[in-house]
Amino acid sequence: MIPEYGDTVKVHTKEQVYEGIMLPRPEIFDENYTIIKLDNGYNIGIDNKRIEKIEVLEKHQRKKEERHKMEHKRIWLLRNGS
């Protein structure tokens, strides 16, 4: 299964295993890095050369966008003073 942004993943490197949510790479980062958000709230970038395997633990469930019905109400703006 190919990981996508928002998926909970486990990234295996030669030194350590990281678990977190896969994030999109900021434009200022090199293309050869994978970004994940750890459970402690920190974001880390892992060099793709160090990654041995990425497991998808849970696919991100996209929420359906709810459209709010806007009723047209009259709004009055009052200005007092100068």
C-alpha positions in Angstrom: 0.0 0.0 0.0 1.4 3.4 -1.0 1.4 6.0 1.8 -0.4 9.3 1.2 -0.4 12.5 3.2 -2.5 12.1 6.3 -1.9 8.4 6.7 -0.6 7.0 9.9 2.7 5.3 9.0 5.6 3.5 10.6 9.0 4.4 9.0 11.8 1.9 9.4 15.4 3.3 9.1 18.7 1.6 9.7 18.9 3.2 13.1 15.4 3.6 14.4 11.6 3.2 13.8 9.4 6.2 13.7 5.6 6.3 13.9 3.5 9.2 13.0 1.3 11.0 10.4 2.8 11.5 7.0 2.8 15.2 6.0 3.4 17.0 2.8 7.0 18.2 2.3 7.4 22.0 2.6 8.8 23.6 -0.6 11.9 24.7 1.3 12.9 21.1 2.0 14.8 18.9 -0.4 12.7 16.5 -2.4 14.6 13.6 -0.9 13.0 13.9 2.5 9.9 12.3 4.0 8.1 14.4 6.7 6.1 12.8 9.5 4.4 14.3 12.6 5.3 12.3 15.7 2.9 11.6 18.6 4.7 14.2 20.7 3.8 16.9 18.2 7.2 17.4 16.6 7.6 17.1 12.8 10.7 15.4 11.5 12.3 15.0 8.1 13.9 11.7 7.3 16.3 11.4 4.4 14.8 8.9 1.9 18.3 7.2 1.6 18.0 6.1 5.2 14.5 4.7 4.9 14.3 0.9 4.6 10.6 0.5 4.6 7.3 2.5 5.2 4.3 0.7 6.6 0.8 2.2 6.4 -0.9 1.5 9.7 -4.1 3.5 9.0 -5.4 5.2 6.0 -6.5 8.8 6.5 -10.3 9.1 6.2 -11.2 12.2 4.3 -14.1 14.1 5.9 -17.0 14.9 3.6 -17.3 18.7 3.3 -20.6 19.8 4.6 -22.1 22.7 2.9 -23.8 25.1 5.2 -27.0 26.6 3.9 -26.7 30.3 4.3 -29.9 32.2 4.7 -29.9 35.7 3.4 -30.3 37.9 6.4 -30.3 41.6 6.5 -27.3 43.1 8.3 -27.2 46.7 9.5 -24.0 48.5 10.0 -24.3 51.5 12.3 -21.6 54.1 12.5 -21.4 56.6 15.3 -18.9 59.4 15.6 -16.2 60.7 13.3 
